[in-house]
Amino acid sequence: MEEIAVLEILRRNLYMIAAVSIVAVLAGYGISFLITEKYDATAVVLVRPHEPIKVEEAPDKSKEFMDFPVSQMAAVETASKTYIQVIESSALIGEVVHELHLDKESPEEEAGGSVFARIYASLKAAVSDIKDYLNDVVTIVRYGRLLKDDPITKAVKNVTKGLALKSYEDTYVFEIKYRDKNPRTAAAVANTTARLFIAFMQKMRSSEAQYSSDHLKGELEQSRERLISARQDLENYKASHGVFLYKQEYASKLKVISDLEVELAKLDESLAASPGTLVAQTYAAKRARLLEILDQRRAALAVLPGIERELQLRQTDIELAATTYETVAKDLKDAEIKRSNPVPAARLISPAGVPQLPSRPRRELIALISLLSGLLAGVALAFFLEYINRAVRGIQDVEDFVGLKVIGTIPRLPVEARLPELVSR
């Protein structure tokens, strides 16, 4: 059979391809009305970090760890994932369900009085029933028996399925979006989720401040006891060694030793002036007494550096204990201020409004997909019909059928040339 060009096949079946495409577009657009309309409501929340993030820029404007670049916004990304997990938690979603009574079935809207409205409502009910049956079949296949969720669990799953969370890159701004067939429910769920998340963050921040305050109170008491103990230790050491004012006592001892040395020098001069006399013997006895006292004074002065070192160590302990006490007292004061006037950890920037236009289904997208599907189906059908059509279309078909070469052909006369012959007959 003569090879048929693709464009020729398309040309001969152009009307059929167009008809199939039009039918597909109309069918897809019509089916889109059976899909339940969904409305999107979005609330925007700002979450304030506990501590400001400080990023020190390196000379090459990036941080490195073992010669590998490290992102400077890792802390922001980690916090974003944490907050998203908090919002998606079953506990918070359960509070939303309880507050809005989403576990109770909402009454269906009654269909209008026209025939088309009733047909439309009946088709929607049929589609909903089919979905329920399919879900039951999937449940039976998965678990081996039909299991039904309780209303609260089912409502939590539905809310989780309709909830979409988005964090803007490198920011602490979150978008809480909820999709529902009822626009008022969509806005209520988005705003309630944002409000409960803000309340949860506030409660968590208050509990952390309370815990920090209680912990710091114990630390403050321990620091105070350490300070008192260090001061008492210093006083006891001074009392046991007879030292109270070290610098003044050291200077006075040095002065006494100096005076004794002067007195000893005078006695030596007196002994040199009158040796061998009775006065010299008196001076010698007095000199021996001065030497004994001088040795005692020098011995007492020799131990003072060790005492000074011990005093300095105990004074250092007092200063360290005092610094720790002041630091803990300041932290406790800050914690008390935060507990009494807590800074909001999260704020609602933009509440969700009741949407006026549905976001789903996107009928223009469904129509476009239906058009492309219709074109593909029409082209495939055209090639299939061309394949099963056994009619002879040319010389190549004849040669393939009889297995012989065509030597010549008789041209077919046009109707205008055969018109006189037909008239004479």
C-alpha positions, 0 to 999 in steps of 0.5 A: 500500500502506498505510504500515506503522508501524515498531513494528508491523513489529518487533512482527510479527517480534519472534521472528525478531529475537530468534532472529537475535540469539541465534544471533549471540551464540552464534556470536560467543561460539563463534568467540571460542574459536577466537581464540588466548588472549593474556596480558599481563605488565607491568613498571614501570621508573623512569628517573632523569634526568641532571640534576634539572629546575628549573622557575622559576615566573613570576608567572602560574604559567606560562612564556611565549615571545613571549607564547605559553605554554610547557609546563613539562614539555617536558623530561619529554615529550622524555625519555619519547619518547627512552626509548620509542624506545630500548626499541623499537629493533631492537638491544634487541629482538634481544638479547631474542630471542637471550637467550630463544631466541624465534627457535626454534619452541616445541612445540605443546601436545598436545590432550586425549583427548576428542573436543571437545578434538581438534575444538577443536585442529583448528579452531585449527590450521585458523585458523592455517593460513588466517592463514599463507595470507593473509599469503603472499597479501599478501606476493605482492601487495606484492612480486610474489613469496613472501618469507619472513623468517628466524627472527630477523627474524620473532621481532623483528617478533613481539616488537615487535608484542606490545610496548606501551610507556606513559609516565605523564604528567609522570613518569619511570615507564615501563610495559613490557607484552608480550602473548603466548599463553604467560603465562610467555613474556609475563612473561619478555619483559617482564622481560628487556626491562626488564632489558636496557633498564636495562643499556643505560642503565647502560652508556651512563651509564658510557661517558659518564662515561668519555668525560667523564673522559678529556676532562676529563683533557686539559682539566686538563692544558691548564689546568695548562700555561696556569697555569704559562705565566701564572706564568712570564710574570709572573716574566719580566716582573718580571725584565726590568723589575727589579720584584719587590715593586711596592708596597715598591719604589714606596714606597721610590722615593717616599721617596728623591725626598722625601729629595732634595727636602728636601736640595734645599730645604736647599741653596737656604736655604744659597745664599740665606744666603751668595750670591757666596761660594766656599761658594755655588759649591760649594752650586750645584754640589751643587744641580745634581747633586741636580736631575739625580738628582731628575729621574732618580728622577722619570723612573724613578717615572713609568714605574711606573704602566704597569708596574703595569698590566702586572703587574695584567694578568698577575696577572689571567691567573694568577687566571683560569688558576687558577680554570679549573684548580680548576674542571676539577679539581673536575669531573674528581673528580666524573666519577671518582666517578661512574665508580667508583660510578655512580648507576643511570640506571634501576631496575626498580620492579615486575617482571612476574609470570606472569599467571593470566587471559588478557586476550584475547579479551574474550568479553564484548565479543565477545558484546555486539558479536555481540548488537548485530550480531544486532539490526541484522541481525534488524531489517534482515531484518524490513524486507526480508521486509516489503518483499517480502511482497505479501499484502493486509493492509488497505483501502489495499493493495486501493485501491493494487492495483485503483486504485479507492476502497473504498465499504464493507466486510463485517465478518467474524463472529467464530467464536462468532457462526457456531457455531450455523450450523455446528452445524446443518449 
